[in-house]
Amino acid sequence: MTEGIRRERERERKEGPSLLALLSGSERRSRGRRQTGRAGSRKRVRKRSGALFAEQSWTMLSGSSLIWIGALLLGLTWASDFQHHGYEEMVRALFAIQGECPYITRIYSIGRSIEGRHLYVLEFSDHPGIHEALEPEFKYVGNMHGNEVLGRELLIYLAQFLCEEYRAGNERITHLIHDTRIHILPSMNPDGYEVAARQGPEFNGYLVGRGNAKEVDLNRNFPDLNALMYYYEKHNGQNHHLPLPDNWELQVEPETLAVIKWMQNYNFILSANLHGGAVVANYPFDKSREPRIRGKTSYSTTPDDKVFKKLAKTYSYAHSWMHKGWNCGDYFDEGITNGASWYSLSKGMQDFNYLHTNCFEITLELSCDKFPPATALASEWLANREALVSYMEQVHHGIKGMVYDENNNPISNAVISVAGINHDITSGTDGDYFRLLLPGTYTVTASAPGHQPFTSTVTVGPAEAVQLHFYLKVQPKGTNLNVKAYPNKKGSSTAKIPPTNLGPR
Ligand SMILES: [Zn+2]
């Protein structure tokens, strides 16, 4: 039993089982006859919010009706489920989860919006607030476009689900939380949300509330590193962690600034950015390599195209209908698309993740209706629940390991290169690295300034990440074996920015 569970159970012994534990217990009994494993914990909430006894037999309830009545009276914590959460309600919901699962969660703010709203992140981990070596960091970002609200709601439900299922002893969720540090930012654009919400679901137009308080589209607001990348590709330049332009802080909105600093402070490995207005899993690059020609699009591959396709398919196939392809009057084969082959987009967040950090991010379009009515939220949650969990589990594929020097000191910022994939990643401050890869055999090299590079061959299977550690010897004096000579071009884009394209993402 890990520390987290032990403390949680201990708390229950002292304070008595919580409402959630009671509900989880009775539901576990009811479904134990059918199957074990992942729970439909949302059912509980639905019961409390209208369709109370729809899925539960009276006979089962009669035995524990007192508990149910008590639960109904006490069930204020999660009472706002399957309604839209305005800013205050969202904050309350996040803190309520933190209160229910204090030993596996932490709330922190990465900054404030223009109107002063906190950009709150809810973290799940068996050691909240601490990066543990070899435990990857994952993030979900919702509501970047203020009027695309489903992602915001789904992330609140996901957080509630993780907390409830952990407490109920769900093995899969416990395993996930113990082995992963999960960061959830339900709303990147709380100001835009309030503007959109004032109109409400029925009247919300395509653009009202999309941007931040200054009506800037945050998914067109990141420094453009693609132009530099496409230049480097032709000139054998740096293939990862591209530098930011001078004074970039002055060129981005406060919300974007907060998210970039966040990305720089945590070694995120995998991420998704939740949008609405279509139903498809969209992967990098978003920006076309070719100049825009009216009516023409072109696939813009990353060196990790196969991995990105797999990530996108993981979501689309675990989603109830995304993979079917026909949605919202559009067709996307298998429910996935390369960004640029749909329409080219500059200064977006997912390309920035890949080009400036170790993080692989995809953009999920989750509903035709950007602001669905509250009555649609329960079924949307059920359609996305498995996909949201499966996608997080993808952070555990490929290879991971430590990079040490001869004295077993971890080396941060060591470069990990995989032969045949022109995109390196780096080790984090603890000397640990994570390289997402599909099953196969790879030749992997670790290098660091002042050390001799070391190359290893490794076979990746379909299951958990293979561990591959490196011990780098100090480089003999007078040699310069491992420092890649990159052309020195400052990270400033000279590319013309095409007119803003206002598609869903
Ligand atoms: Zn969007």
Residues whose N, C-alpha, C, O or C-beta is under 5 A from the ligand:
A	BS01	ZN	H145 E148 H275 G276 P504 R505
